[in-house]
Amino acid sequence: MELFHKMISSALNIAVKQISSTLSLLNDGATIPFISRYRKEATGGLDEVQIGNIKEQYDKLCDLNKRKETILSTIEEQGKLTPELKSRIEACWDSTELEDIYLPYKPKRKTRAEVARQKGLEPLATLLMLQRENNLSARAEAFVKGDVKDADDALKGARDIIAEQVNEDERARNQVRNLFGRQAIISAKVVKGKEEEAAKYQDYFDFSEPLKKCTSHRLLAIRRGEAEGLLKVSISPDDEECTERLERLYVRSNNECGTQVAEAVKDGYKRLLKPSIETEFSASSKEAADQEAIRVFAENLRQLLLAAPLGQKRVLGLDPGYRTGCKLVCLDAQGNLLHNEAIYPHPPQNEKLMAAKKVTKLVEAYDIQAIAIGNGTASRETEAFITSLRFDREVQVFVVSENGASIYSASKIARDEFPEYDVTVRGAVSIGRRLMDPLAELVKIDPKSIGVGQYQHDVDQGKLKKSLDQTVENCVNSVGVNLNTASTHLLTYISGLGPQLAQNIVNYRAENGAFSSRKQLLKVPRMGAKAFEQCAGFLRIPKADNPLDNSAVHPESYHIVEQMAKDLQCTVEELIKSKELRAKIKLEKYVTPTVGMPTLNDIMQELEKPGRDPRSTIQVFEFDKNVKSIADLQEGMILPGIVTNITNFGCFVDVGIKENGLVHISQLADKFISDPTEIVSIHQHVMVRVDSVDMGRKRVQLSMKGIDQKLN
């Protein structure tokens, strides 16, 4: 275990003590959000990402250790485990090297070399490798017996044995591996006869590029085309150089034996070694591309989940449409559905007057403070219709992304929540709630359906799910949730809870009414001390008897705040309200062996703004009123837009038409940037210039270079 700690420390450049403490907490059942927020003294202030990296490295080492045990056991069963081999395997912590060591002992299906060995040709292969025999024909004749037809057949079998030995030789594999690493080219060609079907991959019909320069998005696109049977893909170094290098390793004589060995080396490279290393590089390059795509997706998701909320306001949610009408719902400040109906202000019905009367009446009747309009079909026309109306109060109008709303409306979560309503009503509710609290609503949807990924269906699904689940968990816990209004689904992501405890909390709330204190959580069935410790600090109770119950101060630290108040001869409530009183606190006085300055500083921040929301304030946005379709775009136009998705090659921007435009990474700023997130974030309001419009392919190229970003 100590060895693991040292190895992780070296890999991540984090002190061994921090690694040991973090792993101890994780092994004790603590979650990443809890450790990063409430155990800063133990970890030295490591954040969620660092703690996640430690866990990932530790899990990899554990898996590698299990693999070593399997390898040792397999070789031992064969009776081939020498003390030297055992020591080498036990000392090896590189998975590639480990598999190379194991390869000669790995049980395999019947190979050509194995068939040759069964024919008794291994001594002939050994003879060839010595390269000293000058009368090879005569020596080969001695092996013509049984299944060996003639001398040529004997030599062929011996070459098969040598070819396999070359493939299993670590020196040979490393030689070829090094050449692959330095000079491998990835090539793609369209499968003959599938040109039309593969039109979307036309950039890769005759493509080649050094593998080490192939970007994540290009590699994933190529691999998707290959998986669909439309592209033929290969990874290859300079074959001639590879065989020359291998020959230098094995061919030591300029005689007939040397010629036979050279032939065996070429065959071993072409038939065994090259395909093996190509598979290895294909897997490692795909893994690296997956990792980058997952990183981009997780960052986009984080930004989306932490988007600015409107807060607890009464909202009219509106899912726009033409023929089927616009579905609208009225929600109270907690997001409960009060009323729903449909209006038909657009063609073919054109019932504008009736629709206007309905909307203004509903705004008045339900005291609506804001209107959320989905950004799908008929969104711009609906926005224009709504903003043309005159209400009896100020009503803010927002256009909300409806990506994934249809997935939610047909889900079990939505059916359980609104069993008596159809999918259209549920979709409108989701749009309205997204405006009020994007985080609380979006956690109900599979992140892959939210529309901020890059080739999300092509990457390793297990790793993607793990990364996105951790992102959601980190976001939910960084914001905290209202214990008395949070849905079961939202509570599931709170540190230490999970589906069963989350449901138990909601059931307890339904049976006993709202929670008045965090202590009451201990009455919830199956809520033990450990689960309480993990979750309590992330659950808020507005208007609780103890004001600290609506803050991120953990119950384990309440006594510290109470002592501070006692020392200042005031109540905790007075301490929270008075900046002057807090200024008198000498934090050093409250340091103990278990409570240090990091915790005390966090407590002071919370006392300043109890239950503060780390998210920014929402802003109203307006598209250019003259642009409603791609046909309205002209080169050179400067337009307001909203960033909807970020990839490593740029970002996509909604300028108010169906097609999102692309701002290539080279067009994001007047300086060189390597990562689009240096400049833009999801839902950021930007100004863009239309650089080109391809009506045929429905593609819009945009630029932000040289434009004053006054909307930022």
Residue pairs with C-beta under 8 A, 6 or more apart in sequence:
4 23
4 58
4 61
4 62
5 16
5 19
5 20
5 23
6 16
7 57
7 61
7 93
8 14
8 19
8 54
8 57
8 58
8 61
9 15
9 16
9 19
11 57
12 19
12 50
12 53
12 54
12 57
14 46
14 50
14 54
15 44
17 44
18 43
18 44
18 46
19 54
21 39
21 42
21 43
21 44
22 35
22 42
22 43
22 46
22 51
22 54
23 54
23 55
23 58
25 35
25 39
25 42
25 43
26 32
26 35
26 51
26 54
26 55
26 58
29 530
29 534
30 39
30 534
31 473
31 495
31 496
31 534
32 48
32 51
32 52
32 55
32 470
32 473
32 474
33 48
33 473
33 474
33 477
33 478
33 495
33 538
34 477
34 495
34 496
34 533
34 534
34 537
35 42
35 43
35 46
35 51
36 43
36 46
36 47
36 48
36 51
37 477
37 537
37 538
37 552
37 602
38 537
38 554
38 556
38 599
40 46
40 596
40 598
40 599
40 602
41 594
41 595
41 596
41 598
41 599
43 51
45 598
46 54
48 470
48 474
52 470
61 93
64 93
64 95
64 98
67 95
67 98
68 89
68 90
68 92
68 98
71 89
71 98
71 101
71 102
71 105
72 81
72 86
72 89
72 90
74 102
74 105
74 106
74 107
75 81
75 85
75 89
75 102
75 105
78 105
80 105
85 101
88 101
89 98
89 101
89 102
92 98
92 101
96 177
96 280
97 170
100 170
100 173
100 174
101 170
103 167
103 168
103 173
104 168
108 114
111 160
111 164
112 157
112 160
112 163
112 164
113 160
113 161
113 163
113 164
113 165
115 157
115 160
116 122
116 125
116 157
116 158
116 160
116 161
117 161
119 146
119 147
119 148
119 157
120 143
120 145
120 146
120 148
121 143
121 148
121 154
121 157
121 158
121 161
122 161
123 143
124 139
124 140
124 143
124 154
124 155
124 157
124 158
125 157
125 158
125 159
125 161
125 162
125 165
127 133
127 139
127 158
127 257
128 136
128 155
128 158
128 159
128 162
128 257
128 260
128 261
128 264
129 162
129 165
129 250
129 261
130 257
131 251
131 252
131 253
131 255
131 257
131 258
131 261
132 253
132 257
133 139
133 255
133 256
133 257
134 255
134 256
136 155
136 256
136 257
136 260
137 151
140 151
140 154
140 155
140 158
141 151
141 154
143 151
143 154
144 150
144 151
144 153
144 154
148 154
148 157
155 260
158 260
158 264
159 260
159 263
159 264
159 267
160 264
160 267
162 250
162 260
162 261
162 264
162 265
162 268
163 264
163 265
163 267
163 268
163 271
163 272
164 268
164 272
165 268
166 172
166 246
166 250
166 264
166 265
166 268
166 269
166 272
166 273
167 173
167 268
167 272
167 273
167 276
169 249
171 249
172 246
172 249
172 268
172 273
173 273
173 276
173 277
175 242
175 245
175 246
175 249
176 237
176 242
176 245
176 246
176 269
176 273
176 274
176 277
177 277
177 280
179 237
179 238
179 241
179 242
179 245
180 211
180 235
180 237
180 277
180 278
180 280
180 281
181 212
181 281
182 237
183 210
183 237
183 238
184 210
184 211
184 212
184 235
184 236
184 237
184 281
185 208
185 209
185 210
185 211
185 235
185 236
185 237
186 208
186 209
186 210
186 211
186 214
186 219
186 222
186 233
186 234
186 235
186 285
187 207
187 208
187 233
187 234
187 235
187 236
188 204
188 205
188 206
188 207
188 208
188 222
188 225
188 226
188 231
188 232
188 233
189 205
189 206
189 207
189 231
189 232
190 198
190 201
190 202
190 204
190 205
190 206
190 230
190 231
190 232
191 198
191 229
191 230
191 231
191 232
194 229
194 230
195 205
197 230
198 205
198 225
198 228
198 230
198 231
201 221
201 222
201 225
201 230
201 231
203 221
204 221
204 222
204 225
204 231
207 222
209 218
211 235
211 281
211 285
214 222
214 285
215 648
215 649
216 288
216 289
216 292
216 293
216 296
216 454
216 648
217 289
217 293
217 454
217 455
217 647
217 648
217 649
219 285
219 286
219 289
220 286
220 289
220 290
220 293
220 454
220 455
220 458
220 459
221 455
222 231
222 233
223 233
223 286
223 289
223 458
224 455
224 458
225 231
225 233
226 232
226 233
227 458
234 278
235 278
235 281
235 282
235 285
236 274
236 278
239 269
239 270
239 274
242 269
242 274
243 265
243 266
243 269
246 265
246 268
246 269
246 273
247 262
247 265
250 261
250 262
250 265
251 258
251 261
251 262
251 265
252 258
287 460
289 459
290 459
290 460
290 463
290 464
291 463
292 648
293 453
293 454
293 455
293 456
293 458
293 459
294 459
294 460
294 463
294 464
294 467
295 467
296 453
296 454
296 646
296 647
296 648
297 447
297 452
297 453
297 454
297 456
297 464
297 467
297 468
298 467
298 468
298 470
298 471
299 646
299 677
300 452
300 453
300 645
300 646
300 682
301 447
301 450
301 452
301 468
301 471
301 472
302 471
302 474
302 475
303 681
303 682
303 683
304 438
304 442
304 450
304 452
304 682
304 683
305 438
305 439
305 442
305 443
305 471
305 472
305 475
305 476
306 439
306 475
306 478
306 479
306 614
306 615
307 438
307 439
307 615
307 682
307 683
308 438
308 615
308 616
308 617
308 618
308 619
308 683
309 435
309 436
309 437
309 438
309 439
309 613
309 615
309 618
310 370
310 396
310 398
310 435
310 436
310 437
310 618
311 436
311 437
312 333
312 334
312 436
313 333
313 369
313 370
313 436
314 330
314 331
314 332
314 333
314 366
314 367
314 368
314 369
314 370
315 330
315 331
315 335
315 368
315 369
315 370
315 371
315 372
315 432
315 433
315 435
315 436
316 328
316 329
316 330
316 331
316 359
316 362
316 363
316 366
316 368
316 370
316 371
316 372
316 432
317 328
317 329
317 331
317 372
317 428
317 429
317 430
317 431
317 432
317 433
317 435
318 326
318 327
318 328
318 329
318 371
318 372
318 373
318 374
318 382
318 386
318 428
318 431
318 432
319 326
319 327
319 328
319 374
319 376
319 402
319 405
319 424
319 427
319 428
319 431
320 326
320 373
320 374
320 376
320 377
320 378
320 379
320 381
320 382
321 327
321 346
321 377
321 378
322 346
322 347
322 348
322 377
322 378
323 348
324 342
324 424
325 342
325 343
325 344
325 349
326 342
326 343
326 344
326 345
326 346
326 355
326 378
326 382
327 340
327 342
327 424
327 425
327 427
327 428
328 340
328 341
328 342
328 343
328 359
328 362
328 428
329 337
329 338
329 339
329 340
329 425
329 428
329 429
329 432
330 337
330 338
330 339
330 340
330 362
330 365
330 366
330 368
331 337
331 338
331 429
331 432
331 433
331 436
332 338
332 366
334 485
335 429
335 432
335 433
335 436
335 437
335 440
335 485
337 418
337 421
337 425
337 429
338 366
339 362
339 366
340 421
340 425
340 428
341 358
342 424
343 351
343 354
343 355
343 358
343 359
344 350
344 351
344 354
344 355
345 351
345 352
345 355
345 356
345 381
345 382
345 385
346 378
346 381
346 382
346 385
352 385
355 385
356 385
356 389
359 386
359 389
360 389
360 390
360 391
360 392
362 368
363 371
363 391
363 392
363 393
363 395
364 391
364 392
368 395
369 393
369 395
369 396
370 395
370 396
370 397
370 398
370 435
371 386
371 395
371 396
371 397
371 398
372 398
372 400
372 431
372 432
372 434
372 435
373 379
373 382
373 383
373 386
373 397
373 398
373 399
373 400
373 431
374 399
374 400
374 402
374 405
374 427
374 428
374 431
375 399
375 400
375 401
375 402
375 654
376 402
379 399
380 623
380 628
380 656
380 657
381 628
383 397
383 399
383 623
384 625
386 397
387 397
396 620
397 620
398 435
398 618
398 620
398 621
399 621
399 623
400 431
400 434
400 435
401 434
401 451
401 644
401 683
402 427
402 430
402 431
402 434
403 449
403 450
403 451
403 452
404 442
404 445
404 446
404 449
404 450
404 451
405 427
405 430
405 431
405 434
406 423
406 427
407 445
407 446
407 449
408 414
408 426
408 427
408 430
408 441
408 444
408 445
409 423
409 424
409 426
409 427
409 430
410 423
411 444
411 445
413 444
413 489
414 423
414 426
414 430
414 444
417 426
417 487
418 425
418 426
418 429
430 441
430 444
433 440
433 441
434 441
434 442
435 618
439 475
439 476
439 479
439 490
439 615
440 481
440 486
440 487
440 490
442 450
443 472
443 476
443 489
443 490
443 493
444 487
444 489
444 490
447 453
447 468
447 471
447 472
448 456
448 457
448 464
448 468
451 644
451 645
452 644
452 645
452 646
452 682
453 645
454 645
454 647
454 648
456 464
472 493
473 493
473 495
476 490
476 493
476 494
476 538
477 493
477 494
477 495
477 538
478 614
479 613
479 614
479 615
480 538
480 539
480 540
480 552
480 611
481 490
481 491
481 494
481 538
481 539
481 540
482 540
482 541
482 542
483 505
483 509
483 515
483 518
483 521
483 539
483 540
483 541
484 509
484 514
484 515
484 541
484 542
486 539
487 506
488 499
488 502
488 503
488 505
488 506
489 502
491 497
491 501
491 502
491 505
491 506
492 498
492 499
492 502
494 502
494 535
494 538
494 539
495 534
495 535
495 538
496 530
496 531
496 532
496 533
496 534
496 535
497 505
497 531
497 534
497 535
500 526
501 524
501 526
501 527
501 531
501 535
504 524
504 525
504 526
504 527
505 521
505 524
505 527
508 523
508 524
508 525
509 515
515 521
515 541
515 544
516 541
516 544
516 545
517 541
517 544
517 545
517 546
517 549
518 536
518 539
518 541
518 544
518 546
518 549
518 555
519 555
521 527
521 532
521 535
521 536
521 539
522 529
522 532
533 556
536 554
536 555
537 552
537 553
537 554
537 555
538 552
540 549
540 550
540 551
540 611
541 549
541 550
542 550
542 611
543 550
544 550
546 558
546 572
547 572
547 573
547 576
547 610
548 555
548 558
548 561
548 572
548 610
550 610
550 611
551 606
551 607
551 610
551 611
552 602
552 606
552 611
553 561
553 602
553 603
553 606
553 607
553 610
557 595
557 599
557 603
560 590
560 595
560 600
560 603
561 572
561 575
561 603
561 607
562 572
563 590
564 575
564 585
564 590
565 571
565 572
565 574
565 575
567 589
568 575
568 581
568 584
568 585
570 578
570 581
574 581
575 581
575 582
575 607
576 607
576 610
579 608
582 604
582 607
582 608
585 604
587 597
587 600
587 601
587 604
590 600
591 597
591 600
606 612
619 685
621 640
621 642
621 685
621 711
622 640
623 639
623 640
623 641
623 655
623 656
624 637
624 639
624 640
624 655
624 656
626 632
627 633
627 637
627 639
627 655
627 656
627 657
628 656
628 657
629 657
629 658
630 657
630 658
630 659
630 693
630 695
630 698
630 700
631 695
632 657
633 655
633 657
633 690
633 693
633 700
634 690
634 693
635 690
635 691
635 692
635 693
636 689
636 690
637 689
637 690
638 687
638 688
638 689
638 707
639 655
639 656
639 687
639 688
639 689
639 690
640 655
640 685
640 686
640 687
640 688
640 711
641 653
641 654
641 655
641 656
641 661
641 685
641 686
641 687
641 688
641 702
642 653
642 654
642 683
642 684
642 685
642 686
643 651
643 652
643 653
643 680
643 681
643 682
643 683
643 684
643 686
644 652
644 653
644 654
644 660
644 682
644 683
645 651
645 652
645 660
645 682
646 652
646 676
646 677
646 680
646 681
646 682
647 676
648 665
648 675
648 676
649 664
649 665
649 676
650 662
650 663
650 664
650 665
650 666
650 667
650 668
650 676
651 662
651 663
651 668
651 676
651 680
652 660
652 661
652 662
652 663
653 660
653 661
653 662
653 663
653 686
653 688
653 702
654 660
655 661
655 688
655 700
655 702
657 700
659 698
659 699
659 700
660 700
661 688
661 690
661 700
661 701
661 702
662 699
662 700
662 701
662 702
663 680
663 688
663 702
663 703
663 704
664 701
665 673
665 676
667 691
667 701
667 702
667 703
667 704
667 705
668 676
668 679
668 680
668 704
668 705
669 678
669 679
669 704
669 705
670 705
670 706
673 679
679 704
680 686
684 712
685 711
685 712
686 704
686 709
686 711
686 712
687 704
687 707
687 708
687 709
687 710
687 711
688 702
688 703
688 704
688 707
689 702
689 703
689 704
689 705
689 706
689 707
690 700
690 701
690 702
691 701
691 702
691 703
692 700
692 701
693 699
693 700
693 701
694 700
694 701
